[in-house]
Amino acid sequence: MGYEAAKLELIEWLSKLEDPETIDYLKIVKDSRTPERDWWHDLTDRQKAGIARGLKDINEGRITPHEVIKQRYGL
């Protein structure tokens, strides 16, 4: 199936779609493809703070190697 046929199939499917959750998700996907949109701006302040704490821990050497965690939890 070529791209044009796939696009037409998606348009037909979308025109009949009644699921608000799926529509919201597709809108997020569409909006995320614009160059001026950055996912960082969609994060809450709490999420941004958590990322900042994690980066600070990494920079200060407070890390546990992946292999150690795998051994600890029997993975």
N, C-alpha and C positions, 0 to 999 in steps of 0.2 A: 504494500500500500504506500503510495507516495504521500508527500507532505500535504498536498492540497486535499486529497481524499481524507487524510487523517484529520485535518483541520475542519473539514465539513462535518465529519462524523462527531467531532467534539462539540461543534456549534449546535448540532441537532440534539446531542445529549444534554448540553448545558441549558438549552432552551426549555427542556422538559424537567430539569432538576428542581426538586422541591425541598431538598435538605439544606437548611440554613447553615449548619456547621460546615458542610462541604463548600458551600458558596463562600462563606467567610474565609475558609482556608485558601480557596482559589484566588480570592481577592488579595490575600497576603502574598501569595506566590507572584501574582501579576505586579503588585506594587514593589516587591523586593527586586524586581528586574530593572528598576529605573536607576540611573547612575547617581542621582542626588539622594537616594534613600540608603541609609546605613542601618543595619540591624541594631547597632549599639543604641540608637535613639528609641528603640522599642522596648528596651529593658527598663525595669523599675530601678529606683535608687538602691533598693536592697540588693538586687541582682548585681548592679554595678559595684557596690561596696564589697560583695562577696568575691567578685573577680579581682578587685584591687587587693583584698586580703590574700588571695591565693598567689597573685604575682609577687606580693611582698614576701610571702613565705618562701617562694622559689628563689628570689633574689638574696634572701638571708640564709639560704641553705637548709631551710626546714622542709626537707622532702624525704620521702621513702621510695626507694626504687621499686619499679613495677614487679620485678622478680621477687622481692621480699614480700610484697603484698600477696602475690600468687601463692607463695609457700605458706604464709600465715593462714590463708583461708582455704588451703588445699585445692587450689585451682591449677 
